Amino acid sequence: MKTTPVHDEQATDPGAGLGTRERIVRAASRLMQRQGYEGTGIKQISQAAEATLGSVYHFFPGGKQELAAEAIRHGDREFAGMLRKALDGRPDPAEAVLAVATEVAAELRASDWLDGCPVTATSLGAAAHAPGIQQAAAAAFEGWRGLVRDKLLASGFGGQDASELAHTVINTLEGAEFTAQVARSEEPLLIAGRHLARLIDSYR
């Protein structure tokens, strides 16, 4: 899913006042979000983080695969925070899911359609041969589903319905975000949000 949008100059300035390790992780997350795992090199990450190559390998002796897994966890935490805030901020789960889709659409537009889901962008093409990346991505999706599932359970939905609806919500939003990015349009996400809200309402 989408994380906080960054403009071009921010993509190479992960943040003042951060420690070296955090700058490296944030730079990796943003670059892989835009370029994918294969399109992003360790040297580019070190330059964007204003860190030496030695520092990168000091914090991540497993190299790019280890760093990519941590970048996924960073993206996971960012989106989970937004998702949790939206779900907690609206008593009705259908309205909350629609709000998530609307916010993701707005942030994607604000990034000029560059910043899609960092978890998907990083893991595609790498998860098959990198167990650490696959595990980090799977944990991210499971965590997001858990947040939606817990919201539905707290709203009175049964266990199986809540679990299956949570899968549907996250899967649909993931696909809609990618489609919106390719189309350079908010509509796929807004349509997905409206239909997911109707689906949730139909289970009451």
Protein Blocks (a to p, Z undefined) as FASTA:
>chain_A
ZZddddfklmmmnbghiafklmmmmmmmmmmmmnojmlpcfklmmmmnopafklmmmmmm
nlmmlmmmmmmmmmmmmmmmmmmmmmmmpmblklmmmmmmmmmmmmmmmnnomaccfklm
mmgoklmmmmklmmmmmmmmmmmmmmmmmmmmmnopafklmmmmmmmmmmmmmmmmmmmm
mnopaklmmmmmmmmmmmmmmmZZ
